[in-house]
Amino acid sequence: MAIASKVQRCIEGSSWIRKMFEEGARLRAIHGDDQVFDFTIGNPSVEPPEAFRRELLQLAAQPLPGMHRYMSNAGFEETRAAVAAAVSKRGQTRVNAEQVVMTCGAGAALNVILKTILNPGDEVIILAPYFVEYKFYVDNHGGTTKAVWTNRDTFQLDLPAIAAAISAQTKAIIINSPNNPTGVIYPQADLCALAALLAVKEKEFNQTIYVISDEPYARLAYDGHQVPPIFDCIQNSIIATSHSKDLALPGERIGYIAANPQLDEVTSFIDGAIFCNRVLGFVNAPALMQRLVAKLQEESVDINEYQQKRDLLYNHLTALGFTLTKPDGAFYLFPRSPLADDIAFVNLAQEEKILLVPGTGFGAPGYFRIAYCIDINIIRRSFPAWERLAKKCGLS
Ligand SMILES: Cc1ncc(COP(=O)(O)O)c(C=O)c1O
């Protein structure tokens, strides 16, 4: 075999989302687009805010000299300053441009952070159910992951379980709120309790334990919920995020890292992150997008549309007898699988042309994920299929 055996193994074993997406394409080719209910992919169903198009047209009409050239690996100063101001606005902690590095989305931000902090064999705690790419990202940089379950009903932090998992090898913990796949938001009190726990462990093991806060869904919070500002809660925290969801720009690959100004040795962390952004081959975040998002820090997609879809589907599924926590954010539902085997359930759903991702794909067998960021008419049209599926599983 020509390619690395590890990569081959990963391709074969890892991507449920990709597998289900391909199945969707196959079924659509047979039955037609409107007969397949594809809930597999977390791709925004809304368009970027109007201000995005306005700024894009303005930039095209009045180009800045040299605007497509290289810049500092950290990004344009004006963009870093705009991001720093927006992050500062979320809480009490004042962030400045020097603590911000612009990246090619949250995926790149996570890789840059992990490369910057990990020594070979360092452990990173991830919380099940988790975004599966975390495992690969940590492995990219010589670390190992240790999965710790959140509460199996509420998906909130299980602090005693986290405490038990921390060892002398623990370098970081990745949290993601609002969460993919569960949609939960961690409340401020729990984040502060996590901070207290980490402070004790940092003392015990005489080392920094970083909290990497993966926040691409931070603005997708419903019913008036707010995502608590991580910097106000946890000293050694770093934000990895993007505008993939809040401005609906996942294809444009624009995001950033922001370090808590109180972070241990914050300057060397940022120097490291700038270097890693370069040597990972990202070099810098896309120039055009940096110019635009500098102007769009107050903008967001219309989250009412997502909230409406969440409510529609949540109400229908609970009425049919599915068990699920009502999520406060992101655009996912994560119900319990009515069959003990979540893969068997997903296969059964496929017979009704409902495409889902099994919890197994998120390190959480016994559940399944619905990405409801799809056309609301498809959601409505899927209801009879859900009813048949519920009956087949002995619900309702
Ligand atoms: C939890 C989580 N983190 C990170 C990412 C990566 O996002 P980006 O498009 O900004 O790389 C995603 C994308 O779906 C995600 O769900």
The ligand as an SDF file (V2000), in Angstrom:
LIG
                    3D

 16 16  0  0  0  0  0  0  0  0999 V2000
  -17.2990   21.4800   17.3160 C   0  0  0  0  0  0  0  0  0  0  0  0
  -16.6340   21.9440   16.0710 C   0  0  0  0  0  0  0  0  0  0  0  0
  -15.3950   22.4330   16.1490 N   0  0  0  0  0  0  0  0  0  0  0  0
  -14.7390   22.8540   15.0600 C   0  0  0  0  0  0  0  0  0  0  0  0
  -15.3290   22.7980   13.8270 C   0  0  0  0  0  0  0  0  0  0  0  0
  -14.5460   23.2660   12.6390 C   0  0  0  0  0  0  0  0  0  0  0  0
  -15.0990   24.4150   12.1190 O   0  0  0  0  0  0  0  0  0  0  0  0
  -14.3660   25.2920   11.0050 P   0  0  0  0  0  0  0  0  0  0  0  0
  -15.2220   25.2480    9.7980 O   0  0  0  0  0  0  0  0  0  0  0  0
  -14.3070   26.6500   11.5750 O   0  0  0  0  0  0  0  0  0  0  0  0
  -13.0150   24.7180   10.8050 O   0  0  0  0  0  0  0  0  0  0  0  0
  -16.6280   22.3060   13.6910 C   0  0  0  0  0  0  0  0  0  0  0  0
  -17.2630   22.1940   12.3730 C   0  0  0  0  0  0  0  0  0  0  0  0
  -18.3410   21.6930   12.1870 O   0  0  0  0  0  0  0  0  0  0  0  0
  -17.2990   21.8680   14.8500 C   0  0  0  0  0  0  0  0  0  0  0  0
  -18.5490   21.3660   14.7980 O   0  0  0  0  0  0  0  0  0  0  0  0
  1  2  1  0
  2  3  1  0
  2 15  2  0
  3  4  2  0
  4  5  1  0
  5  6  1  0
  5 12  2  0
  6  7  1  0
  7  8  1  0
  8  9  2  0
  8 10  1  0
  8 11  1  0
 12 13  1  0
 12 15  1  0
 13 14  2  0
 15 16  1  0
M  END
$$$$
